[in-house]
């Protein structure tokens, strides 16, 4: 099985082409490939390009636990560069279909920088989703093991819980993120961002990603946090989101449509050994031979 590995600010993905194998990867295979010790190691898998109606391109996004994600900002930048390197797109804007909606991407600097128009943010509980009556989920309280957090929830095709904080740290994200991710308020689980507003143009976040865990950077998390900061009147319409892996630029329109710009780095490409795919704890996986 051929693979291509890239990272966006340390948030890394393996790209697999459906033409390289005969069946959709089993959950156990996805977990093995993403595993840092037993596989290639990544924060997820991008499966594509997949043919879509009207000549558009589509991608499926899998988390390291084998679950499928609706959308990923870093993943979409990475997939855009992969499409460009395959010669399937040029430097003009192009469309990608995801389970979380349609996005428009544009390549710059020979794929090293990508802008993605991520769509419109919603704060509506039914669209995120968040349990309870229909409402805008802004400045509510969630209690975890006796500790109260004030939060805002948002969707940009996938669910987010943004927690404004005076200070943020990786330790806090790792401690509280996994508990908030699976809280009963969030029927589909949720991504979690701990956000500190630095000034009107800058925010800092630490991220716990649904199905992936602690990550150095996240494009959709950056968009959700920037939108919340804007909605609360704490930032303007152009925000730099600062993360442990680096910075992303987010632009927010008056209707809360967002675009995100950031780097993509190619790490390597190669062939995944059958030994990885057929280890004892994996479901047998059939590779299509030439």
N, C-alpha and C positions, 0 to 999 in steps of 0.2 A: 504494500500500500504506500503510495507516494504521499509525502506530507510537506507542507511549507509553513514555517514558523516565523511570526512577526511579533513585535510588541509595540504598544502605544503607551509611552511613559511607564514602562515596567509591567503593564497589564498585558499578558501575552496570550496569544491564540495560535492554535494549529489549524490550518486550512486543509480540508480534504475535498477532493473532487469526486462526486458520485460516479463518474465514469471509471474510476479506479477500482471499484469493487461491485459485487453482485447484489448485495443486500444492504439495507440501512444498518449502520452499526448498532449492535446490541448495547444496552446500558453498561454491561460489564466491560465491553471493549472501550467505550468512551472513558470510563473510569480509569482503565489501565493506561490508555494513551496520555491522559492528563496527569497521571500520578508522577510526582517529582522524583520518586525513587525507582519505580518499576517500569516507567514509560518515558515518553518524550518530555513530559512536564509542561503543563499550561493551565491558564485560568479558564479555558474553554475550547470548544471546537466549532469551527465555522464550516458548514457543509454546503458546498455550492461550487459553481453556479448551477442553479436549478431553473429550467425553462419555465417562464410564466406567461400569462396571456399578453397579447399586444406587443410581443417582442421584448418585454421587460425581463430583468434578471432578478432572481430570488435567492435568498440564503436562509438556512436554518441554523440556529444558534443553540449549542448545548453547553450546559454547565458541567463542571468536573464531577458532580454527583450523578450525572446522567440525565437530569431533568432538562427540559427545553425552555429557553428564555425567549420572551417576545421580541426584545430589542436590546442592542448593546452599542453604545456610541463608539467606544474604542474598537469593538469588533467590526463595526461598519466602516470605520476608517481603514482598518487592516484589510477587510474584504475588498474595499475600493482599490487599494494599491495592488492587491492580488489580481483583480480584474484588469487593471491597467498593464501589469507586467505580462499578462496572458494575451494582451492585444485585443481584449474584448470591449474596452472603452478607450476614449481619448481624453483630451483635456477639456472638452465641453461638459456641462452638467449632464448627469445621467441618473436614472431612477433605479432603486433597489427595493424589492418587496420583502417585508419581514412579517412575522406573525403579529407584530405590534403596529403594523401600518407601513405605509409607503414613505420612503425618504429620498431626497435628492442629494447627490454627492458631486464634488468637483475636485480634481487632482491638480496639485501645484508642485513645482520643484521636482519633477520626475517621480512623483509618488511619495516624496518624503514629507509633504504636508497635504492634509486633506480637510476640506470643509464639508460638513454634513448638515443639511437642513433636517432637523430631527422631528419636526411636526409641532403640534400645539399641546401645551401642558394643560391638564385638567386637574382641578382640585375637588371635583365632585366625588362623593363617597362611592356612588354606584359604578363609576368608571375606573376607580383605582384598583380593586375595590377595598372599601373599609366597611366593617359591619355596623349596623345601626340604621337610623333613619337617613333619608336623603338629605345631604348638606354639603357645604364647602368645609373641608377638613382643615381648619386653620386654628392654631393655638389651642389645641386640646391637650388633655392629660392622659398619659398612659402610666400604669403602675407596674413595676417589675420588681419582684422580691422585696416589696416594701418601699422601693425608691420611686418617686414620681418624676417623670420627664414631660416637659411640654413639647409638643410636636406639631408639625404640619405634614399632611400627606398629599402626594401628587402622583399623577401618571403621565408619562410621555410615551405610552405604549406598553410600559411595564411599571410595576408599583414601587413607590418610594416613601420612606418615612424620614423626614428631615427634622433633626433635633438641634435647635439653636443652643449654643453653649458659650460660656465665658472663655473657656479654654478647651482644646481638643487634644486627644492623644491616641496613639495606637493601642495602648493598654485598655483604655476605656472602650474603644470600638470593639476590641476582641472580647472584653468581658460582657458587655451589654448587647452588642450586636446580635449574637446568635439567639439570645432570649427574645429580643424584639422581633427578629425575623419570623418566628413561629408563633407569635402572640395571636390569640383568638380574634383580635380585631381585624387581622389580615387573612382573609380566607385563602388567598393564593400565595401566602407568605409575602415578604417584602424585602427590598433593599433598604439599608439603613445608612444615613449620613449624619455625622456629628459635625455641626457647622459653626464656625466662628466668623463673624463679620469683622473684617479688618478696617475697611473704610468703604466709601461709596462705590469703589471700582474693584474691590478685592475681597474675596472670601477664602477661608481655609477649611478644608473638610478632611475627615477620616472616614473610611468606608468599610462597612461590612456588607458583602454582596451575597444576595440570595443564591444558594446552591454552590457558591464558590468560597465564601469566607472572607477573611481580611485581604484586601487588595490595595496595591500602591496607587491605582488610579482607576477612574471609571468615567466614561463619557456621559452616559445617561444620568448617573449620580450627579455629575457636575451641572447638567442642565436642570435637574430637579431642584438642587440646592440654590442655584442662581435664580430660578423662577420664584422660589419661596422668599428669598431675600428681597427680590424686586416687589413681590406682592405685599410684603410687610413694610415696604417703604424704606428699607435699609440700604438698598443699592439702586443704581441707575440701570439703564438698558444695556450697557456693555460691562461685562464682569469678567475678571480674571479669576479662575478657580485654581487655588494652590493646593496641591496634594503631595504626599511623600514622593511620588514618582516624577513630579513636574507639574507644569501649568497648562491649562486649556483656556481658550478664549470663547466666551459665550455671549451671543447677541440675542436680546429679547425684544420682540416687537410688541406693540400695544395690545394685540390679541393673544399674547403669550405663545406665539410661534417662535421657535428658537433655532439658531444655527450654532454649530460648534466647530472650532478650528483647532487642529493640533497635529503633532508629528506622528509618523509611522516609521519604524525601523525594521528592516528585514534581518532575521537572526540566522536562519539556515533552511536548507531543504534536503530531503533525502528519502529513504525507504524505511518503513517500519518493519522490523523483522517479524516473521511468523511466530517466533518464540514469545514475543511480547503478547501477541494476540491469542496465543493458545496455551498460556500458562494455566496451571491446574485450577485456579479459582475463577477462570473465565469460561463463559459459554463458548463452545466451538464456533469459530467464525470462518466463513468460506471466502477466500480471496479469488477474484477472477483472474485467471492467468491469460497472458497474451496468446 
